[in-house]
Amino acid sequence: MDESLTALLEREHHEIDAGIEAFLEGLAQNEVRDHELTRSVEALRRHIYLEEEFLFPPLRASGMLPPVLVMLREHGEIWRTLDAVEATEHQSDADGARQRCQYLLEQLATHNAKEEPIIYPRGDAVLTEEAKRDLRAFIDSGQMPLGWICSRA
């Protein structure tokens, strides 16, 4: 049996968080782990893309406009934080990188606490089997289009 979309998307959340936390751990130990942060930033941008392009449109059509609008607004805020994180990622401003990454983790915790119990289960219920296959295929191997930015960035 295929894993639910809820489980797949929540796993991405955990992997992204773990990468940011590994970067912060490296900072605390004076180890360079920029690759962890780079991978997490790219994964988070891709994750936002898949939600906005594959998950949110059917949810909006099903009548979940207010919760989707909240998620879109928060995606814009997160996207701007990602821009700030990337601006300090490869510089010697460890304190700035730490602060921005901690703020990002706080944003994600707040966002995910709403998205995981409300948005994802509804996606499992509303998406057609074809839409679920498309979303799973993207999770497995899809690439975000070059230059794409979230709708509220």
N, C-alpha and C positions, 0 to 999 in steps of 0.2 A: 504494500500500500504506500502511496506517495505521502510524503511528509506534508503537513498543512502549510499554507502560506504563512500563517501566523508563526509557526515554528521556524520556518526558513528566514523570515524577516527579523524575528527576534534574535536568531543566531547571528545575523549580520550585525545587529546592534552590539551584541556582546563582543564580537571580534573587533569591531571598530573601537569600542571602549578599551579593550585589552591592549590594543596597539598604542593608544594615547597614553595609557597608564604605564606601559613599558618604556615609552619615551621619557615620561616624567621620572620613572625609577632610574633610568640612565642618567638623567640630569642630577639626581640626588647622589649618584655614585660617581659623578664626573666622567661618565662614559658617553661617547657619542653614539646615539641611536636614531639619527635623523631618518634612516630608512623606515623605522617603525612609524614615525610621524607621517612621513611622505605617503606610505602605504595606507595609513588610516585616513588621511585627508582625502586621498583619491577614492578610497572605498566609500567614504561618507558622501562625497559629491555624487558618485555613481548610485548610491542607495537613494539619495534624494531624487535623482533623475528617474529611477525606476518607479518610485512611489508616485511622482507627479505625472509620469507618462503612462504607466500601466495600471496603477491601483486607484488613484484618485478620480479619474474620469467616470468609471462605472459607479463609484460610490456617490459622486455628485448626482449622477443620473437616477440613483435609487432614493434620493431625498436626503442624503447626508451632507448637504451644503454647509451648514454652520460648522460642524467639526472639521470638514475638509478645509474651510477657509482659515480656521485656527492653525491647522497643520501647515498650510501654505505660508501664513504670516511667520510662523516660527522657523520654517525652512529658510525664509529670507534672512532672519536674524542669525541663524546658524551659519548660513553661507557667508555673511559679512564677517563673522568671527573666523571662519576658515580662511578668508582673505587675510585677516590680521595675523593669524597663526602662520600662514605661509610667508608673510612679510618678515617674520623674525626667525623662521625655521633654520636657516643656514647661516645666521649671523651669530655673533658672539654674545648676544643679549640673552643669557640663560634665564635671568629673572623675568624678562618680558615674555619669553617663550613659556616659562612655567605658569605665569599668571594667565596668559591667554589660553593655554591648554586646560588649566583648572576651570576657568570660566566656561570653556567649551564643554567639559565634562558635566558641569552644573546645568548648562542649557540642555544637553542631551538627556540627563536624568529627568528633568522636568518634562521635556518633550516626549520621551519614550514612555513615561508613566501614564500619559494620556493615549498615546498612539497604540501601544501594545494591547491594552484591554478593550479599547473602543474601536479603533480603525481596523486593525488586522483581523479580528474575528468576523467583523462585518464583511471584509473582503473575501474571506473563506465562504461566507454565506451568499454573497451577491454575484461574484464573478462567475462567468460561464466557464465550462470546462476548457474551452478554447482559450479564453483569456488567462486562465490559470496555467495552461501549458505554455503560452507565450511568456508569461511572467517567470515561470520556472526556467525556461530556456534562457531568458535574459540573465537571471541570477547565475546560471551555470556558466555562461560564456559571453554574454552580451557586453558591448562597449558603449559607453556614453558618447554621443556625438561630440566631436571636437568643437570647443567654443560654446557648448550649451551652458546656460546659467538658469538657476531656478527662477520661477515666475515672479517672486517677490524680493529678489536680491537687490 
